[in-house]
Each structure stands twice: as structure tokens, then as C-alpha cells.
Amino acid sequence: MDINYARIYGDTYELMKNAGKALSDFVISMVPPGKSIAIICGTGNNAGDGICSGEFLRKRYRVSVVLIKGINGLKTPEARRAINEYEGQYYDISSVDSIISESDIIIDSIFGIGINGEPRKPYDGVIDIMNKSGKPIISVDVPSGFPTDIQIKPQYTITFTDIKNGMNPSNSGKIIVTDIGIPDDVKSISGPGDMVYMPISTPESHKGMNGTVGILAGWEFSGAAVMSSLSAYNTGTDLVKVFSNDANRSIILSYNPGLMFYPVKDKVFDISGLDALLIGPGMGKTDEARSLMEYAVNNYPGQLILDADALKIIKPSKIAGRNAIITPHKAEFTAFTGLPPTEENAIETARKYGIVILLKGSRDIITNGETTTYSYGGNSRMTMGGTGDALAGIVAGIASRKVNPFRSAVLGSFINKRCAEMSFEKYGYYYGIMDMIDNIKNILHNKI
């Protein structure tokens, strides 16, 4: 959330101070004055949160701040400002053993959200020392190393604004959610901060653990199947199974032989074993296409994503209460609901049927009837064909990775618009849909 805040407002130092104050308030409520507190810090804004808490705590406690990479290793302007304003003692990694052994409480301020892979040296060793110390540990926002196997095992985690995806008492201890003053407009706008909901693959993963998505598409327009399946593939899902007519096999596989093609024969196809199923792109509205889409909706019990022609065929009552995701443009919304494509109607429809709606436009509206988020960005070139197919594939790929439906839609919308922006930066107005799809990997890897 602070990443989205920075995208809108710039400086996040006030948020960092608020986080440090929230952490110190919790410590003061739990720990008698005079105790020894070790604050173990990494190099980023999570470290800055810990340092700010140290400034608040040092008047009541014996506080020792450890900078694992030293003062010159602090990477962000906010963390450097925090250490410049800190008036207490700080040490480098050479003192970490003695400081931890002499402390009564440890504050874990090494890593925040979005860590790439397991912690490496020297962090893995410091985490091991902390876990074996027997001292109570309070983690800042998330336990350092989460969600890998090398992570802090805290008694408490003070997290900000909302519980992060995957956090639970077994990996985070008792979780206390605190408000650090992020404005409501930031909470309701998508941005790069939503990347925290994207799962991280671990070395222990095996084929299928990171998602299997099915795509019923391209019965009439094969290009839609290509664009949606390539987009899903680029989200990092393990397997993409494309269900279409056999005439499309060579076309689809020519773009990526890593896709799995399943010809639909006699209106029969196996949709078992999927983590998500996208229905609709390029299907057309023939009787045969209608029959296939109705069969899929009626027989697949898992996470559904409906787009394009599926929204002209499937009735809302058929997906009621199933937490399905639909991704209509304005005309498709009206075809699906019989209502004008307003924000109010989208919210009410989502609430009524228990679904998630991503209503596409220059400003996407994403709602589950209880929470509504807006996605800005993109550019005028997004009126070209295929951007909706790409979006549906992105959302389906993310959903197949066990991200909840609302977050899948929010993140998918942000990524799709960001793909358009990055393509425009390189090619100007003359970029194409494949340029957008190629950028999905870059955005997810760099979390921008």
C-alpha cells in the first residue's frame, strides 16, 4: 500500500514514522520500561520502520539498532533519513550475536513484502540466530523471509493496513493490524503495491503447484485464444490448457509450444484438475459455441472467469454465489445484466450475484459488491483489438495461482494498463497487442 501511496503522493517518510509509532505503541503496551530491545534492520523501508520505532522507544528502553549492511547499505531515501534522525546507538553486523543474546525483546525489521526467493547470506544466518535465541520476536509488517522456508518465526507481527496474502498465526504469530494513515483514495486505487498479492514460487514447487488454467476460447476467432492463452502463460502459472476446435491447433501452438492444446470433439472436453477456467474470448455466438460455454459453466466447480461472448450467452443466475470474475466492457455489461454500465449498477450486480466485476474503461472499476477499487492508466492505443483478451488471460492466470478473485481482478487490471504504458514508452502510439503481452513478464518480475 505504501508503494501505491508513493506513486500518487511521492514521499512516504510520514508513513514510515507512523509505522514506527504504531510499532512502538505496541511494544510500550506489552513491555515494562527499562528492558533491552534489539532492532535488527535490513536495507530498505522495512528497516526504516524499525529505525523510526527505535527513536520512539529509546527514551523508555535500552535500544540497540543493528544495521546488517551498515549505514552505507541503506538503500532508500526514507531509510537513510530515518537513521539520520535517529539519536540512539546503532551497530553493524559484527555485533549482532552479542546484542541479540543481551536483549529481552527482538524487533525484526529486515525484510518486508515482495522478497524474491529465500534470504541469502548474511541474512539467512542472522535469521537463524534470531530464531534460536529464545527471545520474543516482533516482526514489522511481515516476518522477514516470508513466505519462504527461511523466515523469522515471531510471536507477533505488526502489519499495516491489511493482513498480507498468506499470513496466518502459524507463520506470523499473533497478527495485529494497524492504521498508519494511508488515505482512502490510495486504498481504493490499484498500483504496483498490489504486486504483494502475487504468490512467489519456492524451490520445492513441482509441476502444477503454481497453477493450472484452462481457456475455452477461439471457436470462431482463433486470435483471441492466442492472446488470452499467451497472457495467462506469462503470469507464471505452470500449465495453460487451451480448449478449442482442432483447426486452431497449429495456429495456437506456433506462438508458444509450451501451451497445451486440447481439441474439443463432439462437445466433450475434460475440465477437471484446473485451478481456474476462462470462458469466452473469440468463441462467437453459434449454437455450438453456446453449447460449449454452457457445458463448461455447468460442469466446472472452480474459479470461473467470463469474458466476451460468454457474457452474451451465460445468464447471471448461472454463476450466482460462485465468486466468479467477469471482465466486461460497457456493451458486454449491458448484455449480461440488461442494465446501463454505471458504477452503481456494477456494485449492485456484484453484490446481488456474489461475483467480482471488472468493468473496463479508461478507468476500470473492480468491485465485489463490498469493496470497490479503481484502476487508472493505460493510453488511447488500448482501443485496439485484443486488449480485453489479454486482460482476461492475465486475470485467469493470476487466479489460477490461488490469488483471491477480487485481488486477481485488481492486479490483472493494473498489469494490463501498465503493459500498455510500457509499450507506449518504447514504441509510441504504434505498439501492438503482442508488445503488451510481452511486457507482462517484465512487470511481474520488476514489480513496476
Number of C-alpha atoms within 10 A of each C-alpha: 20 23 17 19 21 17 15 13 11 11 14 18 20 13 19 25 22 21 27 25 21 21 29 20 14 15 18 14 8 9 15 10 13 13 13 19 24 25 28 29 28 25 22 20 26 26 33 29 29 33 33 25 27 31 22 20 22 19 12 14 17 18 26 24 26 28 27 23 17 16 17 9 14 23 15 14 14 23 26 21 15 25 22 11 12 18 11 16 13 20 17 15 17 12 14 21 13 9 22 24 16 13 19 18 21 25 25 29 29 30 26 23 19 18 15 14 16 17 20 10 9 11 21 17 13 20 22 14 16 24 16 10 16 13 17 17 24 28 31 26 28 31 29 29 25 25 25 18 14 18 22 28 25 27 18 21 28 23 25 23 17 12 17 14 15 12 17 13 12 10 21 26 19 15 21 16 15 18 13 19 12 18 9 8 11 20 17 15 22 25 28 22 19 20 25 17 19 21 17 17 17 15 10 8 9 10 10 16 17 22 22 25 30 30 29 30 33 26 26 18 14 20 20 26 30 27 28 31 33 26 29 32 27 21 27 24 24 21 23 28 20 28 25 25 19 14 11 21 17 11 14 24 15 11 13 13 10 14 20 16 21 18 16 17 11 8 13 11 16 13 20 11 13 21 25 28 29 31 30 30 33 25 26 20 17 11 8 14 23 18 13 23 23 17 14 19 20 11 12 16 15 18 21 26 27 26 28 25 23 29 23 21 18 18 14 17 9 12 18 15 14 15 21 23 30 28 27 26 18 16 15 21 26 17 19 19 16 10 14 14 19 14 15 11 16 25 21 16 20 26 19 15 19 20 25 31 31 32 23 20 15 14 14 24 24 31 27 26 20 11 12 20 21 21 24 18 18 22 15 12 18 21 11 10 13 23 24 23 26 28 27 34 36 32 33 38 37 30 33 34 25 19 20 15 24 24 23 24 31 27 26 29 31 25 32 27 23 23 26 26 20 20 25 20 11 11 11 11 14 9 17 18 19 15 16 24 29 15 21 26 17 14 19 16 13 9 16 16
